[in-house]
Amino acid sequence: MKLAILIARAIFPDVIERLSVYFDVEANQQDIVFSQQELAEKLQGKSGVLCTSSARFDATLLTRLPMLKAVANMAVGYDNVDLAACTAQGILVSNTPDVLNETTADFGWTLLMATARRVTESEHWLRAGHWDKWRYDYFLGADIHGSTLGIIGMGRIGQAIARRSMGFDMQVLYHNRTSLTPEQEVRANNARYVSKEALLSEADHVMLVLPYSATTHHTIDKAELALMKPTATLVNLARGGIVNDLALIDALRSKAIAAAGLDVFENEPKFHPDFLTLNNVVLTPHIASASESTRFAMANRAADNLIAALQNQRPPNLLNPEVVA
Ligand code: DGY
């Protein structure tokens, strides 16, 4: 008899078909974002789940799921999963790193360029019919080339972003839990490790690519924004909660910093409505990894992890190897 699994959100039909070879699959192609109660009900009798960051696996939910053996998160970030509680219950947890590095780094640059060169603001103005003539000072932005890029969170995506800066003759500063090896620093456009404070005060453009956790909560708050140059841009590709959105709204409104590009928000998708009143912010709906091939690769990687976990093999991206030991 096949084990039963839940695919908690809509996904590529090919991946459902692939998983159906191994499992009795309950899919959610209507893409309902299940409440905790609905998740608990849907997961009764299920051995595994393929989920996204909208599903929160906390200790309260897990105690209601004694049969659950594997959580395959289709995301590199896994702040939606209480890893310690899963480990305590013997549940194998996996994520989907690597396959999204380059696509996410591309998008970091997309947001940076759009933000610093005021692309969406000027397009909205044009669409609204305001373009009457060319003027020397319409939509003056900040240069990317020759500027200093500060990257907070220098993992695989941060390094991919840094490599792309070579073509723009930029200097790269970074801040991370640990510094890179000298070889990695050379490959990352000779990136130089500095304190968070030095990075914020010296960089022309700051990109946030660090994982969210209790310790990185509000890495960028009022005090950090106050250190940034008034001409600086801030790009958040990481997770809502890394930036205090209220403090950022104040900084953007008072022009304490020039502009921000945001792909993630506190309480997304219900982000703070005041962002909509500001011209100097570019807003995108958590799409940094959203290229066709990368999302397909992420879904398949999550499927690989789930298949391995429920066939008593080590999932390629196992986050809690203690469970296997
Ligand atoms: C990730 O992979 O963590 C992306 O943010 C999608 O959730």
Residues whose N, C-alpha, C, O or C-beta is under 5 A from the ligand:
A	BS01	DGY	S53 M74 A75 V76 G77 A238
